[in-house]
Amino acid sequence: MHTNPFPTRLSKGDFFPRAETHPYYIVAPSYVRTSAGIRVLHTLGHLLNSRGYFAYMASPKCGPYQLNRHLTPEAIQSHFDRKLTPIVIYPEVLSGNPYGAPCVVRFLGNFPGFLGGDKSYPDSELIFGYSAELLAGLDQRHQKNVLFLPASDINVFHPPTRPVTRKGACYYAGKYKSVHGGKTFPITNGAIEIRRDPPGVQTQEEIAEIFWRSEVFYCYENSALSLEAVLCGCPTVLLPNKHFKTIIARDEVGRFGMAWGTDPKEVEFAKKTVDLAYPNYLKLFDQFATQLDHFIEVTQDAARKAEYREVIKKVILPYEPVEYHLLREAEREQRGEEWVEPQPKAAEETPEEAAPPKPKSEWEIALLVAKQVVTEVGLSGLTRKTFKAFREGGLKTVWARMIAIYRRMTAPPI
């Protein structure tokens, strides 16, 4: 069993809630295990809560983290009444400051603007990056703000525990194809494709099994899969292209087991050093504990200095499900109407009459989905996804995929 070594250093204060610290509101899409960026945001909330701080997820689904809690209007009001300034954490794919928060942290999981969002940020924002590479072009005051959270699960991705015979290759080109419309290279013809999206998406355990059986893994983009492959003892060959020109976490995870391009010397280096990748990765957990201490110190200090004069409003973001009761409550407040407790459902009321209102037309659904996709992959990504679906099956396929996304958006929180 490969135990997850997340930081467990405890002091006497860790046994009790830190009642007077400022809360964290982490804005993130629903938890999905296929996105390392989303996993990092949800794990950050979990780890802040485990430290005794109060972190809330502004997200439809919190995933498997038991300590994470949903952000509610009641929590927001309570913090305002107690003069606790929220630290709102936005991912780089989300533009602006939609909550109107007085204390903003921008967390860069990728290069600014690469997958959507703004390309530059106001001086008032604190900027933290998943790696030093992502902070390289920013102001000097942000250079120490690295928060490399090890998001690859070593209970799944680890060296094989039984004898294996490696044969053939596998590859990943998820966003390279779906967002950028890239064409794969001949070197990956006939290789097993690891898929991020349906159809044919594999579980983490299935992906680990593929890595244990493969001689080499080819990757067309920055992806946690390149690290997860080497953790499983499978050398990774990174395939540079016009959308993939540098390694995001080069300074953090190193190059053990990885080749930059297909040069024979690079590939030979990857094969010779792949066994060093796993023990090197384990060291990153202690490193992250120190980085998290720095993150907490900097953000709490910023919140203490911020002026929180007007309670912020939780807005419904494009990737959130339509929370009808919250929307109606907000609309009532704007009109100055008093809250009226909902009455029990009348006996003659049908289920259809009692159900929350839903979009009345296909165009409303299309608009909601378009906003969601633009938030995730930008306008160019929406265009590419639409044309790709149209080429594969015309308008019928486009609509089917829109409905699938809409169902994911409106699924109830878990």
HELIX and SHEET records of a PDB file:
HELIX    1   1 LYS A   12  PHE A   15  5                                   4    
HELIX    2   2 ALA A   36  SER A   50  1                                  15    
HELIX    3   3 PRO A   73  ASP A   81  1                                   9    
HELIX    4   4 ALA A  132  LEU A  135  1                                   4    
HELIX    5   5 GLN A  140  HIS A  142  5                                   3    
HELIX    6   6 GLY A  174  SER A  178  1                                   5    
HELIX    7   7 PRO A  186  THR A  188  5                                   3    
HELIX    8   8 GLN A  204  ARG A  213  1                                  10    
HELIX    9   9 ALA A  224  LEU A  231  1                                   8    
HELIX   10  10 ARG A  250  VAL A  253  1                                   4    
HELIX   11  11 PRO A  264  THR A  273  1                                  10    
HELIX   12  12 VAL A  274  LEU A  276  5                                   3    
HELIX   13  13 ALA A  277  LYS A  305  1                                  29    
HELIX   14  14 TYR A  324  ARG A  335  1                                  12    
HELIX   15  15 PRO A  351  ALA A  354  1                                   4    
HELIX   16  16 GLU A  362  MET A  409  1                                  48    
SHEET    1   A 6 ARG A  69  HIS A  70  0                                        
SHEET    2   A 6 ALA A  55  ALA A  58  1                                        
SHEET    3   A 6 TYR A  24  VAL A  27  1                                        
SHEET    4   A 6 ILE A  87  PRO A  91  1                                        
SHEET    5   A 6 VAL A 104  LEU A 108  1                                        
SHEET    6   A 6 LEU A 126  GLY A 129  1                                        
SHEET    1   B 5 ILE A 192  GLU A 193  0                                        
SHEET    2   B 5 ALA A 169  TYR A 172  1                                        
SHEET    3   B 5 VAL A 216  CYS A 219  1                                        
SHEET    4   B 5 THR A 236  LEU A 238  1                                        
SHEET    5   B 5 MET A 258  TRP A 260  1                                        
END                                                                             
